[in-house]
Amino acid sequence: MAKAKTKFVCQECGAEFSKWLGKCPACGKWNTLVEEIATELEDKPRHALTTAYENPRRIAEVDLTELPRFSTGSGELDRVLGGGLIPGSIILIAGDPGVGKSSLTLAVCAHVANNDRKVLYVTGEESARQIRMRAERLNALADELYICAENNLERLVQHVEKIEPDLLVVDSIQTIYKTEIESAPGSISQVRECSASLMRLSKSQGVTTFVIGHVTKDGNLAGPRVLEHIVDTVLFFEGERNADFRVLRAIKNRFGATSEIGLFEMRDTGLADVPDASKLFLPDKTDDIGSVIVPTVEGTRPLLVEVQALVAPTPFMPPRRTSDSVDFKRIQLLLAVLEKRLYLKIGACDVYVKTAGGIKIDEPATDLPMTIALASSFANRKILPQCVIFGEVGLSGEVRAVSKARQRVDESIRMGFQNIILPRKNSNEVSKVPTGVNLLPVSNLREALKIAMPREAAE
C-alpha cells in the first residue's frame, strides 16, 4: 500500500517542511518553498549507498592498481582531475550557459572512444541530431561513441547495462527524472535522487561518469548541496561567454589537489588547451599607472596576472566600489589600510578593480600588489618597470610572508621580469637568483610604495 506525503521543499537548500512558509528558516531565502508529493512504498527497502559490499581490511592491503587512470585527451583537464579519469568516479561540471561544458565533454568522449573504450553520451536537453552536428564541428566523431536523447533515469540505467560503457556523460542532471518521484525534473527531490542513483550505478558498474549541472543567477550550482557531497569531483567553469579564455577550477577532488585550475581558449573547433597562460595575460607595458603584475599560485601552477585599479574622485556619496574578479571585502580592507596608515584620502573616491582576462584571484599574496595598484592610480604615478609584486598586508600596514615564494619568483624570472618586490621574511627562501634580477624585500607598506613608485616615474 502506498502512502502519499505532501511536503514543501526549499529549492535553494533542500530543507523540507510540513507547511508552506514565505521565508525558508534554513537558508533565509524568500519564496523558495515548492510543494512536492512523494510516494513511498511501505515494503520498499531504503536505498543503499552502493550495491557492492566488502569485508573490512587493513588500509595497507588496499591495492591502488584497482584504480588505473586514463587520459581525457586534454592536458589541462587531466591536470585539474589529478592526472586523468578513474574508473567508477563521478565528476560534476558546472558553469554558465554557453561557457563550453558540452563542448569539452564531447571532445573528451571522442578521445576516449578513439582509444578502444566505449562511451555513452546521454542528453536531456538536445536531440541526437544536434549532438551529431556539434561533433562534426568539433571533429569528435568516433565509432565507439554512442549518443542517446533520454530524460528517464530508469531507461538511462538500462542503456548503461546494455552498452556497458567505460565513460558516461549526463547532460544535464536537471533534465533527468525518476518516475517514482512526482515532482518536476530539476526539483530538489529529483536532482537529489537521480544523482544518488547515478552514483550507485557508477560505483557498482565501474563507469566513469561526467554529470553536467546548471548554475543559478548568482553563479552557484543549482540544486541541493548534497549534490556536491555525492560526487567525487566538482569542476566549475569561469569566464565570460564573449571572452576567448575559460578557467576550469577544481572545487572538490577526492583524487587530486583542490583549487587546481585548467586554462582553455575557445576556438571554432572547441576548447583548446593553454599550457602557458602567463604570456597571454601579461600586457605589452608593465609600468602603466594603476597596473601591477601579480605572481599567483593556483593549485600547483604559478601564473602571472595583471591587476588593474582605477581610483577617481566622485561628487556622489557613498562612492562606488566595483570588482568582478577580486573579493569586494578585501578591497574595502585595503582601502581602509591606505587611508588609516598612509593618510591617503581615498575614501571619497570611486574605486574599480579588475584582472586582465577575467581570471578570479583570491589569495593573501595579492594584497600588496592590489594596494600598490590603488595607490598608483590615486597618486597618478607609474609603477617600477619590469616589476612583479606579491605579499600579504596586515591591518597595521606590515607586509607578511606568503607560501610558495620560490615558485612565484621562478615564474617571474622565466617571463623576463627583473624587479621582484616581496616580503622580507620570504627573501631567505629565494636568495639565489640570476644576475640582473633584483630582489626588493620590504617590511611594511610605506617601504613598498617608495620602491614600487619611484619619484622619477611620477607624471
Secondary structure, DSSP 8 states (H G I E B T S, - for coil): -EEEEEEEEETTT--EESS--SB-TTT--BS-EEEEEEEEETT-----S-S-------GGG--GGGS--B--S-HHHHHHHTSSB-TT-EEEEE--TTSSHHHHHHHHHHHHHTTT--EEEEESSS-HHHHHHHHHHTT---TTEEEEE--BHHHHHHHHHHH--SEEEEE-GGG-B-TTB-S-TTSHHHHHHHHHHHHHHHHHHT-EEEEEE-B-TTSSBSS-THHHHHSSEEEEEES-TTSSEEEEEEEEETTS-TT-EEEEEEETTEEEE-S-THHHHS-S-S--TTEEEEEEEETTEEEEEEEEEEEEE-SSSS--EEESSS-HHHHHHHHHHHHHHS----TTEEEEEEEGGG----SGGGHHHHHHHHHHHHHTB---TTEEE--EE-TTSBEE--S-HHHHHHHHHHTT--EEEEEGGGTTTT----TT-EEEEESBHHHHHHHHS-GGGB-
